[in-house]
């Protein structure tokens, strides 16, 4: 006998309700599109095109689309002087090319940031630039200046469009465990870091997680990456409702995790917030085996009906605060709109964590909260110390202790 809950008429009504909610949200927020590319003097695409035809002392440069291992072998055969020449000639490429030695990437991105900062300073005084354009240039110039301070470890940087950036906290080359924070909508180079609502921005999220991991396991060498190196949707419009931005972001996330130092001997954990969990869900079945944990918070869905449908060997964790507005978004996928089953629902099958004292959609990484402490324990492998939702021990079943 067919139950009422599974009847075709009820399913159709749910689909219509989901579409109605989507269109109401679009009416309130506008039909947004991915931020367009800027007409800048610095273009990553052009830099890679030039790299493909470049040489160093008669030797061809490695294919930018080749494997990180090929790129690593190429740089290992270069002298420090040759590496430095490439850094100065192609800072955007060297700073973003997976397989390049990490210290060289940091140095290259400092040079690229300096060049981008100078471009924005020129725009601020260019009479051809509109007032709004000058204000935008001012914001970008100050962000680039901030990223240049205090020898910050910038692992990736692209000034084009809204801008992409990734920053490392800790010693990435010596880490025994690596965590990657994947943020959600409205992430770009300008709001990569905030002073107001600090822990809702990628830098604040990563810093808080890094501090919590060091507290959870003081003797363990950890590194955390604030990874805003994908083009996130702008606002809660159409782009946030579909999977296309996540598909492109997933490709970049897969490439990153496959090229991080340490190889298979260094576990990687992903901490995916809001739309970032869609990116992680799309990437899940193609991530390297070293990715042992995928933890989502405030998720609109992972483009899957169940955790098993993600087809990953990684443990899948989920948490949501009781006051998070994301719970009111329909957890359906209709005609490409929506992202599937609620990851904290029993039918999805994730390991559900406590977020007892978080506040709202952006509170999961606030220092001292149960939520960030739970994420940190996953990051250091202290699985027997995580707090499950509802006070049960179900989310720890079958894992064991610290790894």
Secondary structure, DSSP 8 states (H G I E B T S, - for coil): ---GGG-HHHHHHHHHHHHHHHHHHHHHH-----------S--HHHHHHHHHT-EETTEE---TTS-HHHHHHHHHTS-HHHHHHHHHH-HHHHHH-TTS-HHHHHHHHHHHHHHHHHHHHHHHT-TTS-HHHHHHHHHHHHHHHHHHGGG-EEEEEE-STT-EEEEEEE-TTT-SEEEEEE--TT--SGGGS-STTGGGSHHHHHHHHHHHHHHH-TTS-EEEEEEE-S----TTSHHHHSSHHHHHHHHHHHHHHHHSTTGGGSEEEEEEETHHHHHHHHHGGGS-TTEEEEEEES-S--SBSSSGGG--SSEEEEE--TT-GGGGS----BTTBS-BS-TTSTTT--EEB--TT--STT-TT-TT-HHHHHHHHHHHT-GGG--BGGG-SGGGTTT-S--
